[in-house]
Amino acid sequence: MEFRREIIWNVGVQDVGVTGILDAIDDGISKGVKAQTLFCANPHSLVVARRDRAFLSALRSANYLIPDGAGIVLASKLLGGAIKQRVTGSDIMAAIAERWNKEGGRSFFFLGSSDDVLEKIQTRMSREYPRVAVSGIYSPPFTEKLSDEENRRILETIKQAAPTALWVGMTAPKQEKWVQEHLKELKVPFIAAVGAAFDYFAGSKQRASERMQDVGLEWLERFIREPRRMWRRNLVSTPLFLYYVFLQGLGLLPTEPS
C-alpha cells in the first residue's frame, strides 16, 4: 500500500492520517513484508539532516515518514500541499497498541530510554493492552554510539524475542541511524523510531493539552516545561526551517544538503 509523499526540503513526507498508516502497516505484515520502518519528520530533524547525511539517508529510506510537527503541517500549507494534520510517534504507538489488543497474537519490543521508563511501559501494556505481549525490553547505554559488543547483544536479544513491532526510543538522529545501520539484521515486521513517545506512553512526561495540540502549539508548552532542552529546537531550528521552506517555495532550495 503506497501513499503520496510531499517533498518538504529533501524528504518525502506522507500526507495520510493515523488510520491510513495503521492499515498500511497491517497490510504489509499480512503479506509477510519484513522490516517496514516508520520515522518522524519535524523541523528540528530536517535541520539536523541537512548537515548529517547518514540521518538524511535514514529519513529518506523510511517506508513511512510521518509529519510529527506543526512546522511540517505549516510548511505543507505554505507550499500548497495537502498535509492537514500532525501524526506523531505517540499517536502511532497508542493506536497500534489499541488495534492489536483487539486482535491479539502480536507483540512489542521496546529498545531505549531508562529501566524505570521501560518498567512503567510494561505495567501500562499489561494493564491496558493485555493481548499485546511485551516480548522484550532493553535499555542501552546513553552514549552517542553503541559499541559493537553492545549492538550484538541488542540484536541477539531482539532476535530471541521475535516481536511483531520494535519500538526504538534512543532520540534522533541516533535512533534512525541505528535502525538503518542494522536493518538487514532486524527480522522484525515493523520498526518505528519514536523518541519521546516512550516517556509519554510511560507517563514519565505529560504531553501538552489537547487544546494546545489542536491549535498546533504543543511545541510551546514543551518549550515552557523544558526550556534548556527545547530552546535550540524552537529558537534556532524552527526559524532556519521556515527560511528553507521559503527558499523551496521560490524554487531556490538546493536538492542536496550543503
KEFI-235968 format. One line per field, with one value per residue: residue number from 1; residue in three letters; x, z, y of N, C-alpha, C, CB in turn. Coordinates in steps of 0.02 Angstrom, whole numbers. Glycine has a CB too. Layout:
! residues N
num = c(NUM ...)
residu = c(ALA ...)
nX = c(X ...)
nZ = c(Z ...)
nY = c(Y ...)
caX = c(X ...)
caZ = c(Z ...)
caY = c(Y ...)
cX = c(X ...)
cZ = c(Z ...)
cY = c(Y ...)
cbX = c(X ...)
cbZ = c(Z ...)
cbY = c(Y ...)
This chain:
! residues 258
num = c(1 2 3 4 5 6 7 8 9 10 11 12 13 14 15 16 17 18 19 20 21 22 23 24 25 26 27 28 29 30 31 32 33 34 35 36 37 38 39 40 41 42 43 44 45 46 47 48 49 50 51 52 53 54 55 56 57 58 59 60 61 62 63 64 65 66 67 68 69 70 71 72 73 74 75 76 77 78 79 80 81 82 83 84 85 86 87 88 89 90 91 92 93 94 95 96 97 98 99 100 101 102 103 104 105 106 107 108 109 110 111 112 113 114 115 116 117 118 119 120 121 122 123 124 125 126 127 128 129 130 131 132 133 134 135 136 137 138 139 140 141 142 143 144 145 146 147 148 149 150 151 152 153 154 155 156 157 158 159 160 161 162 163 164 165 166 167 168 169 170 171 172 173 174 175 176 177 178 179 180 181 182 183 184 185 186 187 188 189 190 191 192 193 194 195 196 197 198 199 200 201 202 203 204 205 206 207 208 209 210 211 212 213 214 215 216 217 218 219 220 221 222 223 224 225 226 227 228 229 230 231 232 233 234 235 236 237 238 239 240 241 242 243 244 245 246 247 248 249 250 251 252 253 254 255 256 257 258)
residu = c(MET GLU PHE ARG ARG GLU ILE ILE TRP ASN VAL GLY VAL GLN ASP VAL GLY VAL THR GLY ILE LEU ASP ALA ILE ASP ASP GLY ILE SER LYS GLY VAL LYS ALA GLN THR LEU PHE CYS ALA ASN PRO HIS SER LEU VAL VAL ALA ARG ARG ASP ARG ALA PHE LEU SER ALA LEU ARG SER ALA ASN TYR LEU ILE PRO ASP GLY ALA GLY ILE VAL LEU ALA SER LYS LEU LEU GLY GLY ALA ILE LYS GLN ARG VAL THR GLY SER ASP ILE MET ALA ALA ILE ALA GLU ARG TRP ASN LYS GLU GLY GLY ARG SER PHE PHE PHE LEU GLY SER SER ASP ASP VAL LEU GLU LYS ILE GLN THR ARG MET SER ARG GLU TYR PRO ARG VAL ALA VAL SER GLY ILE TYR SER PRO PRO PHE THR GLU LYS LEU SER ASP GLU GLU ASN ARG ARG ILE LEU GLU THR ILE LYS GLN ALA ALA PRO THR ALA LEU TRP VAL GLY MET THR ALA PRO LYS GLN GLU LYS TRP VAL GLN GLU HIS LEU LYS GLU LEU LYS VAL PRO PHE ILE ALA ALA VAL GLY ALA ALA PHE ASP TYR PHE ALA GLY SER LYS GLN ARG ALA SER GLU ARG MET GLN ASP VAL GLY LEU GLU TRP LEU GLU ARG PHE ILE ARG GLU PRO ARG ARG MET TRP ARG ARG ASN LEU VAL SER THR PRO LEU PHE LEU TYR TYR VAL PHE LEU GLN GLY LEU GLY LEU LEU PRO THR GLU PRO SER)
nX = c(43 39 73 47 184 239 359 458 580 713 654 525 366 230 58 -52 -171 -177 -254 -241 -102 -91 -171 -93 25 -24 -67 54 115 27 55 179 287 447 529 468 482 460 480 496 459 507 528 654 722 737 820 936 965 1012 1146 1191 1221 1201 1092 998 992 935 808 754 747 643 493 378 363 318 218 271 254 205 263 290 164 127 225 186 63 106 175 78 31 -46 -50 -135 -139 -48 43 96 234 193 54 46 102 12 -107 -81 -60 -188 -265 -205 -224 -356 -356 -259 -120 -1 157 262 424 529 655 770 780 763 781 681 580 549 499 383 315 294 208 95 62 25 -85 -175 -169 -176 -176 -76 78 227 370 500 620 744 869 985 1157 1180 1254 1338 1368 1343 1439 1517 1502 1395 1295 1286 1235 1111 1047 1042 961 840 816 795 679 586 485 330 326 452 496 590 674 784 816 828 964 1011 932 866 974 1033 935 933 1064 1065 966 957 986 885 753 613 441 389 461 488 550 532 567 531 408 412 426 306 212 241 206 297 326 216 110 70 -80 -236 -300 -194 -123 -216 -219 -95 10 85 221 254 209 290 413 403 397 520 638 781 810 736 762 852 791 672 709 815 818 684 660 761 718 596 648 714 604 540 636 621 492 514 585 721 791 925 943 1017 1093 1198)
nZ = c(0 -52 -20 -69 -69 0 -45 70 94 71 87 78 139 209 171 250 373 543 540 407 399 493 431 319 377 438 323 258 351 347 221 235 231 278 403 392 404 511 531 606 551 585 607 674 655 516 497 563 481 367 384 420 336 347 429 350 244 312 347 219 180 248 258 301 331 444 475 602 683 703 622 503 450 431 337 228 199 161 48 -36 -17 40 170 316 453 604 633 758 835 958 938 842 911 1020 949 874 978 1033 925 896 1017 1014 919 958 984 940 966 1060 1064 1162 1140 1213 1311 1493 1625 1718 1648 1551 1630 1676 1555 1525 1631 1600 1476 1511 1588 1509 1380 1370 1278 1191 1189 1282 1221 1249 1326 1324 1389 1325 1341 1376 1265 1129 1021 1005 1061 965 1029 1115 1021 960 1067 1086 962 962 1072 1028 919 982 1052 952 907 847 825 837 944 948 1052 1064 1047 917 806 825 843 719 631 688 667 525 500 550 487 399 484 573 597 598 581 588 621 721 751 881 983 1105 1131 1213 1344 1356 1340 1450 1549 1613 1568 1528 1389 1294 1324 1248 1186 1157 1071 967 912 861 947 1032 1039 1103 1234 1273 1264 1365 1476 1468 1445 1434 1365 1248 1186 1079 975 957 948 861 762 711 653 554 480 428 348 249 195 138 38 -36 -83 -173 -265 -246 -165 -138 -205 -138 24 88)
nY = c(-59 102 275 444 556 709 827 898 1004 900 776 651 664 578 608 563 505 435 314 272 247 143 45 20 -31 -149 -214 -237 -324 -433 -479 -527 -440 -386 -290 -158 15 158 327 491 655 818 997 1019 896 894 1003 960 851 911 932 811 679 540 533 599 507 399 451 468 336 277 181 239 405 515 665 735 861 1028 1121 1054 1033 1167 1203 1123 1183 1312 1280 1238 1110 953 907 899 877 841 690 597 506 457 451 348 238 219 197 80 -10 -12 -61 -186 -249 -282 -380 -475 -591 -531 -443 -328 -250 -151 -38 63 218 228 103 122 192 96 -7 54 65 -70 -102 -23 -78 -211 -184 -106 -155 -302 -406 -386 -440 -402 -436 -410 -297 -167 -70 29 89 264 331 414 330 159 18 -115 -238 -211 -186 -313 -386 -324 -349 -489 -511 -456 -538 -662 -631 -607 -505 -430 -295 -173 -48 96 203 305 436 560 602 475 358 334 318 207 108 103 62 -67 -133 -245 -347 -352 -445 -408 -374 -241 -83 56 218 319 406 525 470 360 410 481 378 301 386 463 588 721 746 893 988 938 1043 1132 1049 1038 1165 1176 1210 1131 1126 1244 1229 1123 1187 1282 1199 1128 1218 1221 1105 1118 1239 1257 1187 1262 1399 1406 1299 1300 1434 1427 1318 1369 1469 1395 1329 1438 1467 1350 1366 1469 1404 1395 1311 1202 1037 945 926 1057)
caX = c(0 82 42 82 229 253 429 473 653 738 624 455 325 163 2 -107 -180 -158 -288 -210 -37 -102 -195 -36 69 -56 -67 122 126 -13 87 245 340 490 564 438 507 424 517 458 488 488 575 721 754 757 878 993 979 1047 1218 1205 1198 1178 1024 957 982 888 741 731 737 586 431 329 392 256 225 270 273 161 300 283 97 131 265 144 14 141 198 20 23 -110 -45 -182 -134 10 38 156 254 149 -11 53 113 -50 -158 -64 -73 -260 -290 -179 -253 -420 -343 -219 -71 58 199 305 489 546 727 786 760 791 746 620 529 530 456 317 283 271 150 38 43 -10 -148 -221 -166 -152 -171 -15 133 291 417 566 639 816 892 1055 1195 1167 1314 1324 1372 1349 1495 1499 1479 1327 1249 1274 1192 1044 1019 1028 903 781 806 765 612 545 425 297 345 508 493 656 670 851 820 853 961 1042 888 854 1035 1043 889 955 1127 1055 901 961 992 824 700 552 395 379 510 473 591 481 595 498 345 421 411 234 174 254 180 353 316 149 102 33 -153 -266 -313 -132 -108 -263 -203 -26 55 115 292 261 202 351 467 393 413 590 672 851 813 699 775 884 740 622 737 865 797 620 669 801 673 550 688 724 539 532 678 591 434 540 623 792 820 965 915 1059 1116 1264)
caZ = c(0 -58 -11 -100 -25 -15 -34 115 87 31 107 59 198 191 187 270 445 583 517 344 415 526 380 276 416 443 256 247 395 321 160 252 220 336 420 375 451 519 564 616 524 616 586 701 623 448 502 580 424 315 395 438 277 368 455 291 209 351 339 151 171 287 223 323 363 463 490 675 700 674 569 441 425 406 275 176 181 126 -17 -75 -10 65 239 356 524 630 654 799 855 1013 909 809 961 1056 903 858 1039 1040 872 903 1077 995 878 995 947 918 1023 1057 1097 1173 1144 1226 1374 1555 1652 1753 1597 1520 1678 1675 1492 1535 1676 1563 1425 1542 1615 1459 1317 1391 1223 1154 1233 1280 1215 1273 1336 1328 1399 1306 1372 1349 1231 1061 977 1042 1042 926 1076 1138 964 953 1122 1072 905 982 1117 986 879 1026 1071 891 912 786 817 877 956 965 1083 1084 1023 849 749 843 835 648 601 714 631 456 500 568 459 370 538 612 566 632 531 590 664 724 793 906 1031 1167 1141 1270 1406 1357 1349 1518 1595 1645 1547 1504 1327 1300 1325 1182 1157 1129 1014 913 879 837 994 1079 1045 1150 1301 1287 1274 1431 1526 1464 1403 1422 1316 1188 1159 1013 926 945 934 808 707 680 605 497 441 390 297 193 163 95 -21 -76 -117 -227 -311 -237 -118 -170 -199 -92 79 78)
caY = c(0 161 340 500 592 779 845 953 1004 844 712 642 653 553 652 519 505 377 254 251 219 78 -3 2 -74 -214 -244 -263 -381 -489 -502 -553 -391 -381 -228 -94 65 220 380 553 716 882 1049 1009 838 911 1048 917 808 949 926 741 642 474 544 614 444 359 479 453 264 253 164 289 464 549 736 742 930 1079 1155 1016 1049 1236 1202 1095 1235 1366 1255 1216 1038 926 882 939 865 805 620 590 439 438 433 284 186 206 170 11 -49 -21 -104 -254 -278 -311 -439 -523 -631 -493 -423 -268 -247 -82 -27 133 250 202 45 144 207 33 -43 87 46 -139 -100 3 -127 -268 -161 -79 -192 -368 -455 -372 -461 -367 -493 -391 -228 -161 -2 33 144 331 353 437 273 96 -24 -175 -289 -193 -197 -385 -407 -299 -385 -558 -509 -444 -599 -713 -610 -612 -464 -406 -225 -149 23 121 269 325 505 571 556 411 301 321 292 139 64 93 25 -137 -154 -313 -396 -349 -485 -386 -348 -168 -49 127 260 365 453 544 433 314 447 496 315 278 435 498 656 732 783 956 979 927 1108 1156 1007 1052 1230 1174 1244 1084 1143 1299 1202 1084 1235 1312 1148 1107 1269 1205 1052 1133 1306 1253 1167 1314 1464 1402 1255 1319 1489 1404 1275 1412 1503 1349 1319 1497 1456 1297 1395 1510 1362 1410 1264 1150 970 907 969 1087)
cX = c(45 42 82 125 236 326 433 549 673 710 551 414 255 108 -60 -111 -162 -189 -257 -142 -45 -126 -137 12 40 -57 1 136 89 17 158 302 381 519 534 461 465 468 474 495 461 540 647 757 776 816 941 1014 1016 1123 1239 1178 1173 1106 976 941 931 817 712 714 673 526 377 367 333 268 218 295 228 196 296 215 96 170 224 93 47 162 140 8 -42 -106 -86 -172 -69 -7 102 172 211 81 -8 60 48 -103 -144 -77 -147 -288 -268 -205 -320 -411 -307 -166 -10 95 241 372 506 621 740 763 791 752 681 564 504 485 386 279 255 208 88 14 3 -78 -198 -223 -140 -144 -114 43 192 344 487 574 715 834 966 1091 1179 1232 1296 1323 1383 1408 1471 1472 1408 1277 1234 1227 1120 1011 1001 967 838 765 772 693 562 480 393 318 403 502 561 651 737 867 851 918 990 997 876 916 1050 998 914 1019 1116 992 903 964 929 767 634 505 389 427 496 520 547 504 555 432 351 401 337 193 181 222 234 352 245 150 65 -42 -179 -281 -251 -111 -151 -246 -130 25 84 188 302 256 264 410 463 414 488 630 745 858 785 719 806 834 695 651 789 838 734 627 709 760 627 586 697 658 524 573 648 532 455 579 698 826 861 935 955 1083 1186 1315)
cZ = c(0 -49 -47 -48 -48 0 9 122 43 52 87 120 177 213 204 346 478 556 452 354 445 476 337 313 421 376 241 288 368 258 172 239 284 342 387 427 452 559 566 587 562 596 610 666 552 447 517 519 368 323 415 383 295 394 397 253 245 343 270 141 204 242 239 358 379 484 565 695 665 617 502 409 396 341 217 152 140 56 -60 -71 22 136 284 431 542 641 693 813 911 988 879 860 997 1011 885 919 1046 987 882 966 1062 956 916 951 921 979 1007 1090 1102 1184 1155 1294 1434 1578 1685 1703 1565 1566 1680 1611 1498 1578 1639 1510 1455 1568 1561 1394 1330 1335 1175 1202 1227 1280 1238 1282 1341 1335 1383 1342 1338 1320 1159 1012 1018 1016 1001 971 1099 1082 955 1006 1109 1016 922 1028 1077 945 921 1044 1013 895 845 771 864 882 981 991 1109 1064 953 852 763 826 761 614 625 676 560 453 511 537 433 424 580 577 601 580 529 641 663 772 817 963 1094 1180 1199 1335 1412 1372 1421 1570 1633 1627 1520 1437 1340 1299 1254 1148 1123 1068 954 876 858 882 1047 1091 1098 1222 1321 1301 1344 1486 1528 1422 1387 1369 1248 1154 1090 959 906 922 878 749 672 632 544 451 397 335 236 158 116 31 -66 -116 -176 -279 -304 -190 -155 -158 -152 -37 65 126)
cY = c(62 226 393 535 664 793 907 954 945 776 711 623 630 601 610 517 439 313 228 219 149 25 -26 -45 -144 -251 -274 -324 -443 -519 -528 -506 -385 -310 -166 -43 128 268 443 613 777 933 1037 951 854 959 1007 876 845 945 856 696 571 479 557 550 400 384 462 379 238 236 216 345 510 622 750 811 979 1116 1120 1030 1120 1239 1176 1147 1290 1345 1229 1142 1018 899 927 931 830 732 606 517 413 416 362 228 168 174 98 -34 -63 -69 -176 -288 -310 -376 -494 -556 -594 -465 -362 -283 -173 -76 47 156 215 140 65 158 142 -8 -12 70 -24 -141 -76 -47 -184 -248 -142 -120 -263 -419 -439 -387 -414 -422 -475 -317 -225 -87 2 90 211 359 373 379 210 56 -84 -230 -275 -204 -271 -411 -385 -339 -457 -561 -500 -506 -653 -695 -615 -571 -450 -334 -208 -73 47 192 291 397 509 612 487 352 284 291 221 90 51 51 -49 -167 -226 -367 -400 -386 -471 -356 -272 -137 26 162 318 410 463 507 384 349 462 433 291 324 472 572 662 769 848 941 971 993 1136 1115 1026 1116 1234 1206 1196 1102 1198 1274 1161 1132 1267 1263 1131 1156 1251 1151 1074 1199 1302 1234 1226 1380 1465 1361 1278 1379 1468 1360 1318 1450 1457 1331 1377 1490 1403 1325 1438 1470 1371 1361 1212 1081 926 954 996 1059)
cbX = c(-48 116 36 32 298 207 465 437 688 813 631 447 321 152 -13 -99 -250 -178 -362 -203 3 -153 -249 1 80 -128 -87 172 104 -84 89 257 311 546 636 359 579 355 585 444 472 483 552 718 707 698 867 976 915 1025 1240 1174 1253 1224 1023 992 1049 908 742 784 796 565 406 275 446 223 173 314 346 138 371 291 43 163 328 107 -18 201 249 28 80 -133 30 -253 -193 35 29 146 328 141 -31 112 166 -77 -160 9 -46 -296 -266 -103 -261 -460 -303 -264 -105 37 244 270 545 507 762 756 683 790 791 635 558 592 487 326 333 325 164 55 105 32 -136 -203 -120 -198 -236 -13 154 300 418 619 604 852 878 1062 1271 1138 1369 1375 1428 1285 1534 1560 1526 1326 1279 1341 1217 1047 1068 1088 910 792 874 807 613 528 441 220 286 577 437 704 619 903 862 799 997 1060 822 834 1095 1028 818 967 1173 1051 881 1021 1051 804 717 569 327 306 583 401 655 421 603 484 327 495 451 212 200 328 135 420 368 108 66 52 -187 -330 -339 -76 -119 -334 -219 -22 20 108 319 207 139 368 464 320 373 595 670 885 775 627 820 942 697 582 766 929 787 569 704 862 632 515 757 758 483 552 749 568 394 583 603 800 766 1037 911 1119 1116 1260)
cbZ = c(62 -127 64 -132 -21 25 -101 186 156 35 183 4 242 223 129 240 461 655 507 298 463 582 337 254 487 469 203 263 467 308 108 214 199 331 399 372 434 555 528 691 448 694 609 776 623 411 558 639 397 315 448 508 226 421 505 245 202 425 349 101 199 338 243 369 317 521 452 708 681 727 589 454 482 459 284 200 244 166 -6 -145 31 19 263 339 549 695 591 865 874 1062 855 762 1012 1086 840 835 1101 1034 804 904 1131 952 816 1025 891 871 1043 1091 1058 1233 1079 1174 1380 1610 1702 1793 1543 1501 1748 1682 1434 1566 1736 1530 1390 1598 1660 1443 1266 1443 1184 1129 1217 1341 1143 1226 1400 1266 1472 1230 1369 1404 1232 1039 924 1036 1104 887 1136 1160 901 956 1189 1052 847 1017 1168 939 853 1089 1096 878 947 794 830 846 1007 904 1139 1052 1072 805 690 917 869 613 618 790 629 422 554 643 404 325 582 627 568 688 543 608 641 746 756 928 999 1166 1077 1273 1409 1291 1300 1531 1644 1624 1493 1556 1274 1243 1359 1189 1211 1182 1032 941 927 771 1027 1053 978 1137 1307 1227 1219 1441 1512 1435 1438 1488 1341 1204 1205 1014 954 1006 996 834 733 733 639 522 487 438 325 218 216 134 0 -32 -69 -200 -381 -210 -75 -143 -267 -129 145 86)
cbY = c(0 161 357 550 558 826 855 945 1001 842 702 590 718 485 700 448 521 387 268 309 265 85 30 65 -45 -206 -191 -209 -366 -467 -446 -614 -322 -432 -234 -99 83 209 394 564 723 876 1115 996 777 942 1101 871 779 1022 976 723 637 445 602 664 407 360 555 474 227 305 94 257 500 510 777 687 943 1129 1161 940 1043 1281 1160 1033 1264 1388 1199 1236 1010 872 878 920 825 838 570 626 437 497 484 284 209 272 213 4 -12 47 -79 -254 -224 -262 -420 -575 -663 -436 -480 -208 -288 -52 -52 176 251 255 9 207 254 -7 -41 163 50 -182 -56 70 -154 -296 -101 -9 -156 -395 -457 -296 -533 -317 -516 -416 -197 -192 22 41 130 377 298 489 282 56 -48 -201 -294 -120 -168 -423 -379 -224 -384 -589 -452 -383 -626 -721 -538 -684 -398 -411 -178 -170 41 117 269 278 546 608 586 410 315 386 338 137 94 161 53 -144 -107 -318 -379 -277 -561 -333 -377 -150 -65 139 286 327 518 618 395 291 511 527 261 274 401 467 678 772 740 1005 1040 885 1158 1155 933 1056 1288 1205 1301 1012 1167 1352 1158 1038 1290 1334 1085 1036 1335 1181 991 1135 1344 1204 1110 1325 1493 1370 1185 1335 1547 1365 1229 1461 1524 1285 1313 1561 1437 1239 1435 1565 1376 1480 1231 1153 938 875 930 1164)
